Every structure is written in C-alpha cells, then in structure tokens.
Amino acid sequence: MTGSALPQLAGRSTVGSLFESAARRHRERCAVEAAGRALTYAELDERVNRAVGVLRALDVARGDRVAILSENRPEYLELELACAKLGAILACQNWRLAPPEVRHCVALVSPTLCVVSERHGALLAEAGVGPVATLVLGAEYEARLARARADAPAIAAEPEDGLLILYTSGTTGLPKGAVISHRAELARYLVFFAELGLNPGDTTVAWAPFFHMAATEPALGTLTTGGKVVVVDGFRPDEIAGHVGREQLGHLLLMPGMIEPLIAELRARAIRPVGVRLCGAMADLVPAHQIAEVTTLLGAPYLNSFGSTETGVPPASGNVIAVGEVPARLSKRQNAFCEIRLVDAEDREVPPGTPGELAFRGPTCFSGYWNAPEVNARDFRGGWFHMGDMFVQHADGSLDFVDRLKYMIKSGGENIYPAEIERVLLADPRVADAVVVRRRDPRWGEVPVAVVAPKDAALTRADLLARCRTELAGYKQPKEIVFVTLADLPRSTTGKIQRHEVEAWLAARPATS
C-alpha cells in the first residue's frame, strides 16, 4: 500500500485526455476528412474546445446526457470528444427508427440537450421529445462555436464515467441504452490494436452510422492515436472503393449485404489497394465465396468476429480468415484480455461440445443498461455479463456460435438453432444470402423455414434441399424454402437480417410446402 491516492490519479487517462495528447503530438497531421473538407489535429482540437464551451453555455455538466440525432458528419465526432472532455454522456440516436421509438430512446436518458442535424429535424419534431433544449447542427452550431472560447478546458471526466450510450437493436422489445465508459472504450481500442495487427497511424473509413459501435468506436480510437478518420455519409461503394485506392487503411469494415456491391465497384474500376490490413466482420452472416472474393481483391484477411455493443470486439474475435480462403468452418477464438464461461440456465458451466450461454468478464465490458435495474440484475448475475448468445466450445478451445438464446426453434421436442441451417445454405456459392425462421406447425409445434436470396437464377429449391439432406439431421430440414430478392431481406443498422420481421411476413402468407 502506498498510503496515498496520488498513484491512482496517474492511471486515469480518458478518451478526452488521450485525444488532447494526440492533438499536441500531431498538430499538422490530418485528423478528419469528409466530402473534400479536412481538419488537422490542431483545428479539430480547437473546435472540440469551443464545443465544450457551447455545451456549458447550454447548461450541460459532467454526468448529463446529450442526445444526438444526426447523419455521419465531422461535427458528430467533435461533440463526442467535447462530451469526453466535459464528462457528459452522448446518447447516440438511431435515425432509422420510427418517431415513437425515437421518443422512447430520448426520454429514456432524460437529456439536458438534444442536438439534431437539419436533415433529421422533422423526425425529432415528430417524435415529440418534450421540453428539451435543442441545438441544430449547421448555421446555429457554427455561430455558437465562433462565440465560444478556444482555450483548452480542464478535463472533468473520470475513467468510469459514461462516454456514450449506444442502443441495442431491440428485436424483442424497445431498445435498451448501453452505457460505455471511458475505461471500456480505451480497453476496446487496445484489444483491437494488440490482437488484429493494426497500426495507430492507419486511416479508418467511418461509413457505418455513428450511432453504432462499428463506426464510432474505430473513429474515436483512431483520433486518440494519431490516425485519420474519413467520414462517409452512409454506405457508398464508389467513395469507399476510392479510399481503398488512395489510403493505407487499418480495418475496413464490411457488413453482410454490402460486400457484393463493393466487389462490383472494385472490379469495375480495377481498383488497386494502397494497403488494407484487415477487412470485414460477422463472417457467419456472409456467404463463404464472398469472403474469398473480397479478401482477394483487397489483399486483406477477413475478421471472423463475434462481439457486441456491450462487450466491444471481444469475446470471440481472435482469429481471421486468410486471403482467398473459402472457409469451411467459422470457428472462433477467444480474445485476449477477457474471461468467458459457457453456462446452462442455472449458471452451471457446460462440458465441451454442449451449447451454453456465453458469460463475459473483462475491461471492455459496458457499465450496464441505462435506467434498467431489473435487466442489469438479471444479465450481470454472479458478476458476469450474460450475453444471450449460445456457443459450443471444442476441446481445442475454439468456439462455434450456435444462435441467440432467445431465438430457438423447438420442433417435436428437439431444439433447432437457425444458424446451423443457414451455414449449410450460405455454403452454396449460388446463394447471395439466407435466413431461417420458425413457423407454427400443428404436428411439430414449430418447424424451420428458409428464406433465400439466390445469386444464380438456375438455383432451385430442390438443389438446396438436397444439400440440407446431406449435411443436416432430418428434424433440421427446412420444411419450406422461399426465394426472394436480396433487397427484400429486412436488415438492422448492423446489416443483420431481422429474423422477427421475416417471421411475421411468412406468417401472413399461406404455406406452400
């Protein structure tokens, strides 16, 4: 024991303090680029300091929430960093939600201030969030920024303070707000750099919505380490392909459903990458032939990831798929810097080869759901965060994702996990994408139904059923295969197919099998 609190103070870096340090070291280096506009680290830091003054003038203090409803733009990053210095929490709103959902998400966090872009002002007004002060990005924001002080404020945040509130997808109810602390954010950056071969000075292309961890976390991590963030307003294959041909990229995020358009763009323009160290995410949801094709074009391995808003890149994003490989298995490796257990419904560890819910512990873990004490008590029981995801662990330590705990097909007393069937369907190179859902059945209770987007017009349902008969147990066979176009598959903001929406659509039409 040292007998003093001073040593602990020396270990309390935050996202705001590390950005400030990076800005001092790399003053003339480009920090942010968007639509032809570029900001150096010195210019960005000055704007962030002014933004702190703007927030203070609007009565935002440490611990207060600032709700933001905006498309991707540099000002979004400025406000994230301003909140990081001030100790406020930025609650990142999903502009794809319906007005009642936006109203729920904003009301949940009781914000002191709502920041909205001109593009989404009508949505905020329709949501009717109540008597909350509002700041509009654009002319109003710039005018307030110009009047604010540019000198560096004293950083008020502590490592365990909330930095962001990111909302879960809410597939079984209204979204929950996950609180991500400075400590968790910094640990997530360190895991990414330590395990995945990235360099702190690399460029990241932030095209996914900033209300999602897939864009906001790499962007902030890049800005605390001296790299450049290219802000893209949504998935634009032409812009992204152009950056591939001009920039040394670290991790190029690719989501399911968005790889094929990028492949087409890279081929059409004969783009030669300057360098990409790593690409992709969520390999389980991507046809294997697409993984092989895009990694060959980019000259970069594919991240075989399994993480979450609540845990970051961990727990199971510790391995990659080699360039040009058509993966036969998508087994995952546990990340370093975390602990996991696979448990049954009574929280007893399950033996190897038996599906169990993944329970997680580590420094990347979030700080719980905002204003949800009952959910937190359930999900953090025993001091571990229970993810709701089922895995099987093999004798060699590798992990296979089985499915979400809450979405399981119970057919004639047997448990069927849709991902088992989807893997077989997606292994056919003539399949662009596929999802399996449950349908009520008078004999078996529930049966699996597959909805498939063909890539090849010659593909038939009989072809896929034959493949399933070869590779799956009889009770796991899809009782019907429905063909749709790729655009007809409803997706979340992360690119995941919305299983419950597909299920509802199927329930509204007569079965044909």
C-alpha positions as CSV (number, residue, x, y, z in Angstrom):
1,M,0.0,0.0,0.0
2,T,1.3,3.4,-0.9
3,G,-0.8,5.3,1.7
4,S,-1.8,7.9,-0.9
5,A,-4.4,8.3,-3.7
6,L,-1.9,10.1,-5.9
7,P,-0.7,6.9,-7.7
8,Q,-4.2,6.1,-8.8
9,L,-4.6,9.6,-10.3
10,A,-1.7,8.8,-12.6
11,G,-3.6,6.0,-14.2
12,R,-6.9,7.8,-15.0
13,S,-6.5,8.7,-18.7
14,T,-9.8,9.2,-20.6
15,V,-10.8,9.4,-24.2
16,G,-10.7,13.2,-24.0
17,S,-7.3,13.4,-22.4
18,L,-5.7,11.0,-24.8
19,F,-7.2,12.9,-27.8
20,E,-5.8,16.1,-26.4
21,S,-2.4,14.4,-26.1
22,A,-2.6,13.1,-29.7
23,A,-3.5,16.6,-30.9
24,R,-0.4,18.1,-29.3
25,R,1.8,15.5,-30.9
26,H,0.3,15.6,-34.4
27,R,-0.9,19.2,-34.7
28,E,-0.4,19.4,-38.5
29,R,-1.5,15.8,-39.3
30,C,-4.9,15.4,-40.9
31,A,-7.4,14.2,-38.3
32,V,-10.7,14.2,-40.1
33,E,-11.7,14.3,-43.8
34,A,-15.2,14.5,-45.1
35,A,-16.6,15.4,-48.5
36,G,-13.5,17.3,-49.5
37,R,-13.1,19.1,-46.2
38,A,-10.1,18.3,-44.0
39,L,-9.3,19.2,-40.4
40,T,-5.8,18.9,-38.9
41,Y,-5.5,17.7,-35.3
42,A,-4.9,21.3,-34.2
43,E,-8.0,22.6,-35.9
44,L,-10.1,19.7,-34.6
45,D,-8.9,20.2,-31.1
46,E,-9.8,23.9,-31.2
47,R,-13.3,23.1,-32.5
48,V,-13.7,20.5,-29.7
49,N,-12.6,23.0,-27.1
50,R,-15.1,25.5,-28.5
51,A,-17.8,22.8,-28.5
52,V,-17.2,22.3,-24.7
53,G,-18.0,26.0,-24.2
54,V,-21.1,25.6,-26.3
55,L,-22.3,22.7,-24.2
56,R,-21.5,24.5,-21.0
57,A,-23.5,27.6,-22.1
58,L,-26.5,25.3,-22.6
59,D,-26.2,24.0,-19.0
60,V,-24.6,20.6,-19.8
61,A,-22.4,19.4,-17.0
62,R,-20.5,16.3,-16.0
63,G,-22.9,13.3,-16.0
64,D,-25.6,15.0,-18.1
65,R,-26.8,13.3,-21.2
66,V,-26.7,14.9,-24.6
67,A,-28.9,13.2,-27.2
68,I,-27.7,13.5,-30.8
69,L,-29.8,12.7,-33.9
70,S,-27.6,13.2,-37.0
71,E,-26.1,11.5,-40.0
72,N,-22.3,11.0,-40.2
73,R,-20.5,14.3,-40.3
74,P,-17.4,15.7,-38.6
75,E,-19.5,17.6,-36.0
76,Y,-20.6,14.3,-34.6
77,L,-17.0,13.5,-33.7
78,E,-16.5,17.0,-32.3
79,L,-19.4,16.5,-29.9
80,E,-18.3,13.1,-28.9
81,L,-14.9,14.5,-28.0
82,A,-16.4,17.6,-26.3
83,C,-18.5,15.3,-24.1
84,A,-15.4,13.2,-23.4
85,K,-13.6,16.3,-22.0
86,L,-16.6,17.6,-20.2
87,G,-17.6,14.3,-18.6
88,A,-21.1,14.3,-20.3
89,I,-22.6,11.3,-22.0
90,L,-23.5,11.4,-25.7
91,A,-26.7,9.3,-26.3
92,C,-26.4,8.4,-30.0
93,Q,-29.9,8.2,-31.5
94,N,-30.8,5.9,-34.4
95,W,-32.4,8.0,-37.2
96,R,-33.7,4.8,-38.8
97,L,-36.3,4.3,-36.0
98,A,-39.9,5.4,-36.2
99,P,-40.9,8.5,-34.2
100,P,-42.4,6.6,-31.2
101,E,-39.1,4.6,-30.9
102,V,-37.1,7.8,-31.1
103,R,-39.3,9.3,-28.4
104,H,-38.7,6.3,-26.2
105,C,-34.9,6.4,-26.7
106,V,-34.6,10.1,-26.0
107,A,-37.0,10.0,-23.0
108,L,-35.1,7.0,-21.5
109,V,-31.9,9.1,-20.9
110,S,-33.6,12.4,-19.8
111,P,-31.2,14.6,-21.8
112,T,-30.2,18.1,-20.9
113,L,-29.8,18.9,-24.6
114,C,-30.8,17.4,-27.9
115,V,-28.5,18.0,-30.9
116,V,-30.1,17.4,-34.3
117,S,-29.0,17.9,-37.9
118,E,-31.2,19.8,-40.3
119,R,-31.8,16.5,-42.2
120,H,-33.4,14.9,-39.2
121,G,-35.1,17.8,-37.6
122,A,-38.5,16.7,-38.8
123,L,-38.0,13.3,-37.2
124,L,-37.2,14.8,-33.8
125,A,-40.2,17.1,-34.1
126,E,-42.5,14.2,-35.0
127,A,-41.1,12.2,-32.1
128,G,-42.3,14.9,-29.7
129,V,-39.5,14.5,-27.1
130,G,-40.9,17.2,-24.8
131,P,-39.4,20.5,-23.5
132,V,-35.7,19.9,-24.0
133,A,-33.2,22.5,-25.2
134,T,-32.3,21.8,-28.8
135,L,-29.1,22.7,-30.8
136,V,-29.3,22.4,-34.6
137,L,-26.1,21.4,-36.5
138,G,-25.3,23.8,-39.3
139,A,-25.6,27.6,-39.1
140,E,-26.7,27.7,-35.4
141,Y,-24.0,25.4,-34.3
142,E,-21.3,27.2,-36.2
143,A,-22.4,30.6,-34.8
144,R,-22.3,29.3,-31.3
145,L,-18.9,27.7,-31.9
146,A,-17.5,31.0,-33.2
147,R,-18.5,32.8,-30.0
148,A,-17.1,30.1,-27.6
149,R,-13.6,30.2,-26.1
150,A,-10.9,28.2,-27.9
151,D,-8.6,27.5,-24.9
152,A,-8.4,24.0,-23.6
153,P,-10.8,23.3,-20.7
154,A,-9.9,21.3,-17.6
155,I,-10.9,17.7,-18.3
156,A,-13.6,16.7,-15.9
157,A,-14.2,13.1,-16.9
158,E,-13.1,10.1,-14.9
159,P,-12.3,6.6,-16.4
160,E,-15.5,5.0,-15.1
161,D,-17.7,7.9,-16.3
162,G,-20.1,7.1,-19.1
163,L,-18.9,8.4,-22.5
164,L,-21.6,7.0,-24.9
165,I,-25.0,5.5,-24.7
166,L,-25.5,3.2,-27.7
167,Y,-28.8,1.5,-28.2
168,T,-29.4,-2.2,-28.7
169,S,-31.3,-3.3,-31.7
170,G,-34.4,-4.1,-29.7
171,T,-35.6,-7.1,-31.7
172,T,-37.7,-8.4,-28.8
173,G,-38.9,-5.0,-27.5
174,L,-38.0,-1.4,-27.2
175,P,-34.2,-0.5,-27.4
176,K,-32.1,-0.5,-24.3
177,G,-29.3,2.1,-23.8
178,A,-25.9,0.5,-23.2
179,V,-23.6,2.8,-21.2
180,I,-20.0,2.7,-22.5
181,S,-17.4,4.2,-20.1
182,H,-14.1,5.8,-21.0
183,R,-12.4,2.7,-19.4
184,A,-14.3,0.3,-21.7
185,E,-13.6,2.4,-24.8
186,L,-9.9,2.6,-24.2
187,A,-9.7,-1.1,-23.5
188,R,-11.6,-1.8,-26.7
189,Y,-9.0,0.2,-28.7
190,L,-6.1,-1.6,-27.1
191,V,-7.6,-5.1,-27.9
192,F,-8.1,-4.1,-31.5
193,F,-4.5,-2.8,-31.9
194,A,-2.9,-5.6,-29.9
195,E,-4.6,-8.6,-31.5
196,L,-5.5,-7.7,-35.0
197,G,-2.3,-6.3,-36.5
198,L,-3.5,-2.6,-36.9
199,N,-1.2,0.4,-36.6
200,P,-2.2,3.5,-34.6
201,G,-1.5,5.8,-37.6
202,D,-3.7,4.0,-40.1
203,T,-6.7,5.6,-41.7
204,T,-10.2,4.4,-40.9
205,V,-13.2,4.9,-43.2
206,A,-16.2,5.6,-41.0
207,W,-19.2,4.9,-43.2
208,A,-21.5,2.9,-40.8
209,P,-23.8,5.1,-38.8
210,F,-22.1,6.8,-35.8
211,F,-24.9,5.7,-33.6
212,H,-23.4,2.2,-33.9
213,M,-20.2,0.9,-32.3
214,A,-18.9,-0.3,-35.7
215,A,-18.2,3.3,-36.7
216,T,-18.0,5.4,-33.6
217,E,-15.5,3.3,-31.7
218,P,-12.9,2.9,-34.5
219,A,-13.2,6.6,-35.2
220,L,-12.6,7.6,-31.6
221,G,-9.8,5.1,-31.3
222,T,-8.1,6.5,-34.4
223,L,-8.3,10.0,-33.1
224,T,-6.7,9.1,-29.8
225,T,-3.7,7.5,-31.6
226,G,-2.9,10.0,-34.4
227,G,-4.6,8.4,-37.4
228,K,-7.1,9.8,-39.9
229,V,-10.8,9.3,-39.9
230,V,-12.5,9.6,-43.3
231,V,-16.2,10.3,-42.6
232,V,-18.6,8.9,-45.2
233,D,-22.3,9.6,-45.1
234,G,-23.6,6.0,-45.3
235,F,-22.6,3.0,-47.4
236,R,-21.3,4.5,-50.7
237,P,-19.4,1.8,-52.6
238,D,-17.9,4.3,-55.0
239,E,-16.5,6.5,-52.2
240,I,-15.2,3.6,-50.2
241,A,-13.6,2.0,-53.2
242,G,-11.9,5.3,-54.0
243,H,-10.4,5.4,-50.5
244,V,-9.2,1.9,-50.9
245,G,-7.2,3.1,-53.9
246,R,-5.8,6.2,-52.1
247,E,-5.3,5.4,-48.4
248,Q,-3.4,3.0,-46.2
249,L,-6.3,1.5,-44.3
250,G,-6.3,-0.3,-41.0
251,H,-9.7,-2.2,-40.6
252,L,-12.1,-1.7,-43.5
253,L,-15.5,-2.5,-42.0
254,L,-17.7,-4.6,-44.3
255,M,-21.2,-5.7,-43.3
256,P,-23.3,-8.5,-44.6
257,G,-25.3,-7.5,-47.6
258,M,-22.8,-4.7,-48.5
259,I,-19.9,-6.8,-49.7
260,E,-21.3,-7.7,-53.1
261,P,-21.7,-4.0,-54.2
262,L,-18.2,-3.2,-53.1
263,I,-16.8,-6.2,-55.0
264,A,-18.6,-5.0,-58.1
265,E,-17.2,-1.4,-57.7
266,L,-13.6,-2.7,-57.1
267,R,-13.8,-4.9,-60.2
268,A,-15.5,-2.3,-62.4
269,R,-12.8,0.4,-61.6
270,A,-9.9,-2.1,-61.4
271,I,-9.0,-0.6,-58.0
272,R,-5.6,-1.5,-56.7
273,P,-5.5,-1.1,-52.9
274,V,-2.7,1.0,-51.4
275,G,-3.0,-1.3,-48.4
276,V,-5.7,-2.8,-46.2
277,R,-4.6,-4.6,-43.1
278,L,-7.9,-6.2,-42.2
279,C,-11.5,-6.2,-43.6
280,G,-14.9,-7.4,-42.8
281,A,-17.0,-8.5,-39.8
282,M,-19.5,-11.1,-38.8
283,A,-18.3,-13.9,-41.1
284,D,-21.2,-16.2,-40.0
285,L,-23.6,-14.0,-41.9
286,V,-21.6,-13.8,-45.2
287,P,-21.6,-16.3,-48.0
288,A,-18.2,-18.1,-48.0
289,H,-17.5,-17.3,-51.6
290,Q,-17.9,-13.6,-51.0
291,I,-15.3,-13.7,-48.2
292,A,-12.8,-15.4,-50.6
293,E,-13.5,-12.8,-53.3
294,V,-13.4,-9.6,-51.3
295,T,-10.2,-10.7,-49.4
296,T,-8.5,-11.4,-52.7
297,L,-9.5,-8.1,-54.2
298,L,-8.4,-6.2,-51.1
299,G,-5.3,-8.3,-50.3
300,A,-6.5,-8.4,-46.6
301,P,-7.7,-11.2,-44.3
302,Y,-11.3,-11.2,-43.1
303,L,-12.1,-10.6,-39.4
304,N,-14.0,-13.7,-38.1
305,S,-15.6,-11.6,-35.4
306,F,-18.1,-12.1,-32.6
307,G,-18.5,-9.1,-30.3
308,S,-21.4,-6.8,-29.2
309,T,-22.3,-3.3,-28.3
310,E,-22.0,-4.4,-24.7
311,T,-18.5,-6.0,-24.9
312,G,-16.8,-4.5,-27.9
313,V,-14.7,-6.6,-30.2
314,P,-14.4,-9.4,-27.6
315,P,-15.3,-12.1,-26.6
316,A,-14.6,-14.1,-29.8
317,S,-12.9,-12.1,-32.5
318,G,-9.4,-13.6,-32.0
319,N,-8.8,-15.1,-35.5
320,V,-9.0,-14.1,-39.1
321,I,-9.8,-15.9,-42.4
322,A,-6.9,-15.9,-44.8
323,V,-6.9,-14.1,-48.1
324,G,-8.6,-16.1,-50.8
325,E,-9.9,-18.8,-48.4
326,V,-13.4,-20.2,-48.8
327,P,-13.9,-21.1,-45.1
328,A,-15.4,-24.5,-44.5
329,R,-15.7,-23.7,-40.8
330,L,-16.2,-20.4,-39.0
331,S,-15.0,-21.5,-35.5
332,K,-13.8,-18.5,-33.5
333,R,-11.0,-17.9,-31.0
334,Q,-11.5,-16.2,-27.7
335,N,-9.9,-12.7,-27.5
336,A,-7.1,-12.0,-25.0
337,F,-7.9,-9.6,-22.2
338,C,-11.2,-11.2,-21.3
339,E,-12.7,-14.2,-19.5
340,I,-15.6,-16.3,-20.7
341,R,-17.8,-19.1,-19.4
342,L,-20.4,-21.2,-21.2
343,V,-23.3,-21.8,-18.8
344,D,-26.7,-23.5,-18.7
345,A,-29.9,-21.9,-17.4
346,E,-28.8,-22.5,-13.8
347,D,-25.4,-20.8,-14.5
348,R,-23.5,-24.1,-14.3
349,E,-20.6,-24.4,-16.7
350,V,-21.4,-26.9,-19.5
351,P,-19.0,-29.5,-20.7
352,P,-17.1,-29.2,-24.1
353,G,-19.4,-29.9,-27.1
354,T,-22.5,-28.8,-25.3
355,P,-24.3,-25.5,-26.2
356,G,-24.2,-22.9,-23.4
357,E,-24.8,-19.2,-23.0
358,L,-21.7,-17.1,-23.1
359,A,-21.0,-15.2,-19.9
360,F,-18.3,-12.5,-20.1
361,R,-16.0,-10.6,-17.9
362,G,-13.2,-8.1,-18.8
363,P,-12.2,-4.4,-19.1
364,T,-14.0,-3.9,-22.4
365,C,-17.4,-4.6,-20.7
366,F,-20.0,-1.9,-20.7
367,S,-21.4,-0.3,-17.5
368,G,-24.9,-1.7,-17.8
369,Y,-28.2,-0.5,-19.4
370,W,-29.3,3.0,-18.5
371,N,-32.3,3.1,-16.1
372,A,-32.9,-0.7,-16.3
373,P,-32.1,-2.1,-12.8
374,E,-34.1,-5.4,-13.3
375,V,-32.4,-6.1,-16.6
376,N,-29.0,-5.4,-15.1
377,A,-29.6,-7.6,-12.1
378,R,-30.5,-10.5,-14.5
379,D,-27.8,-10.0,-17.1
380,F,-25.0,-9.3,-14.6
381,R,-25.8,-12.1,-12.2
382,G,-22.8,-13.5,-10.4
383,G,-20.6,-10.7,-11.6
384,W,-20.6,-11.9,-15.2
385,F,-22.4,-10.3,-18.2
386,H,-24.7,-12.9,-19.8
387,M,-24.7,-12.1,-23.5
388,G,-27.8,-14.2,-24.5
389,D,-25.7,-15.9,-27.2
390,M,-25.2,-19.7,-27.4
391,F,-21.8,-21.2,-28.2
392,V,-20.2,-24.6,-28.2
393,Q,-16.6,-24.9,-27.1
394,H,-14.5,-27.6,-28.5
395,A,-11.6,-29.5,-26.9
396,D,-9.0,-27.3,-28.7
397,G,-10.7,-24.1,-27.2
398,S,-12.3,-23.0,-30.4
399,L,-15.8,-21.7,-30.3
400,D,-18.8,-22.2,-32.6
401,F,-21.7,-19.7,-32.5
402,V,-24.9,-21.6,-32.3
403,D,-27.6,-18.9,-32.1
404,R,-29.3,-16.3,-29.9
405,L,-30.6,-17.9,-26.8
406,K,-34.0,-16.1,-27.2
407,Y,-34.5,-17.4,-30.8
408,M,-34.7,-21.1,-30.9
409,I,-36.9,-23.4,-32.9
410,K,-38.4,-26.2,-30.8
411,S,-39.6,-28.9,-33.2
412,G,-41.1,-32.1,-31.8
413,G,-39.1,-31.7,-28.6
414,E,-35.8,-31.0,-30.4
415,N,-34.0,-27.7,-30.3
416,I,-33.0,-26.3,-33.7
417,Y,-30.7,-23.3,-33.9
418,P,-31.3,-21.4,-37.2
419,A,-27.6,-20.7,-37.7
420,E,-27.0,-24.4,-38.2
421,I,-29.2,-24.5,-41.3
422,E,-28.1,-21.0,-42.5
423,R,-24.5,-22.2,-42.6
424,V,-25.4,-25.0,-45.0
425,L,-27.4,-22.7,-47.3
426,L,-24.8,-20.0,-47.4
427,A,-22.1,-22.5,-48.3
428,D,-23.7,-22.8,-51.7
429,P,-22.0,-20.2,-54.0
430,R,-25.3,-19.6,-55.8
431,V,-26.8,-18.2,-52.6
432,A,-26.4,-14.4,-52.0
433,D,-27.9,-14.6,-48.5
434,A,-30.3,-16.6,-46.4
435,V,-32.2,-16.6,-43.1
436,V,-34.1,-19.4,-41.3
437,V,-37.1,-18.7,-39.1
438,R,-39.7,-20.7,-37.2
439,R,-43.3,-21.3,-38.3
440,R,-46.1,-22.8,-36.3
441,D,-46.9,-26.3,-37.1
442,P,-49.9,-28.4,-35.9
443,R,-47.8,-31.6,-35.6
444,W,-44.4,-30.5,-34.5
445,G,-45.2,-27.2,-32.8
446,E,-42.6,-25.3,-34.8
447,V,-40.7,-26.1,-38.0
448,P,-37.8,-24.2,-39.7
449,V,-38.5,-22.3,-42.9
450,A,-35.7,-20.9,-45.1
451,V,-35.9,-17.6,-46.9
452,V,-33.2,-17.4,-49.6
453,A,-31.9,-14.7,-52.0
454,P,-30.4,-16.6,-55.0
455,K,-27.4,-15.3,-56.7
456,D,-27.8,-17.6,-59.7
457,A,-31.2,-17.8,-61.4
458,A,-30.5,-21.5,-62.2
459,L,-30.6,-22.4,-58.5
460,T,-33.6,-24.4,-57.4
461,R,-35.2,-25.3,-54.1
462,A,-34.5,-28.9,-54.9
463,D,-30.8,-28.1,-55.0
464,L,-30.8,-26.6,-51.6
465,L,-33.0,-29.3,-50.1
466,A,-30.6,-31.9,-51.4
467,R,-27.7,-30.1,-49.7
468,C,-29.6,-29.9,-46.5
469,R,-30.4,-33.6,-46.6
470,T,-26.7,-34.3,-46.9
471,E,-25.5,-32.1,-44.1
472,L,-28.2,-31.9,-41.6
473,A,-30.2,-34.2,-39.3
474,G,-33.7,-35.0,-40.6
475,Y,-35.5,-32.9,-38.0
476,K,-33.4,-29.9,-39.0
477,Q,-34.5,-29.9,-42.7
478,P,-36.3,-26.7,-43.8
479,K,-40.0,-27.5,-44.3
480,E,-40.2,-24.8,-46.9
481,I,-37.7,-22.7,-48.9
482,V,-38.9,-19.3,-50.1
483,F,-37.0,-17.4,-52.8
484,V,-36.8,-13.6,-52.5
485,T,-34.5,-10.8,-53.9
486,L,-31.6,-9.6,-51.8
487,A,-33.2,-6.2,-51.3
488,D,-36.3,-7.9,-49.8
489,L,-34.4,-9.1,-46.7
490,P,-35.0,-6.6,-43.9
491,R,-31.8,-5.6,-42.1
492,S,-30.8,-3.9,-38.9
493,T,-28.3,-1.0,-38.9
494,T,-25.6,-3.5,-38.4
495,G,-26.5,-5.4,-41.5
496,K,-28.1,-8.4,-39.7
497,I,-31.3,-9.8,-41.2
498,Q,-34.2,-9.1,-38.9
499,R,-35.4,-12.6,-38.2
500,H,-38.6,-11.5,-36.5
501,E,-39.7,-9.3,-39.4
502,V,-39.2,-12.2,-41.8
503,E,-41.1,-14.5,-39.5
504,A,-44.1,-12.0,-39.4
505,W,-44.0,-11.7,-43.2
506,L,-44.1,-15.5,-43.6
507,A,-46.9,-15.9,-41.0
508,A,-49.1,-13.5,-43.1
509,R,-48.9,-15.7,-46.2
510,P,-50.1,-19.3,-46.7
511,A,-47.5,-22.1,-46.6
512,T,-46.7,-23.8,-49.9
513,S,-44.9,-26.9,-48.7
